């Protein structure tokens, strides 16, 4: 079957697009796997009692990345072989991915505040496990060291925990902990400690960790959103190219019957 010079150009542009699309799928898959298995993010979410909503979004991202790689391969084969069936399948799956991305974007947008609320409600449970669960202890210490914070909304959150009753605030709450590696702060005996206490004067980081943890998770959502928006623009071009090429092949079949 013979295609016009213009459609031949579209054919090769379609092939180039699909190779780019396949690379985008690889990028999404890699980012998704990184977000899923990155030790730092796993510890952050573990400290907040395993945020299921965060991992649902990550698993969807991994699935979309793998599907994009498959679709990119189909599109390359369809454009090279000038196969309308493969091109039609490519268009259909590309449209499904666009719908999934829009749905995922809306899900992430409307779940942002809910994730912040979940951190606020689940993290206090983790504080109570600090003395008995080694993984929780390591996760909370890492968060408090990385973000220079203490407790959920502040050091006062430690006051009612089992760990505090038997010990004090964790060493990771101390302002000078990174310099000495030893305890340089105390909230005992608590001199009428409340949320208005000047914790800095006690050598304790005054800020809570919930807001910092939420911002860390949100920055990853922003990264993914940027990738999805960029890939979405590429997908629209792919749908246009596939329809143009598919129509050209059908017209060519009518003009040059086998």
Buried (B, 14 or more C-beta within 10 A) or exposed (E): BEBEEEBEEBBEBBBEBBBBBBEBBBBBBEBBBEBBEEEEBBBBBBBBBEBEBBBBBBEBBBBBBBBBBEBBBBBBBBBBEBBBEBBBBBBEBBEEBBEBBEEBBEBBEEBBEEBBEBBBEBBBEBBBBBBEBEEBBEBBBBBBBBBBBBBBBBBBBBBEBEBBEEBBBBBBBBBEBEEEEEBBBBBEEBEEBEEEBEBEEBBBBBBBBBBBBBEBBBEBBEEBBEBBEEBBEEBEBBBBBBEBBBEBBEBBEEEEEE
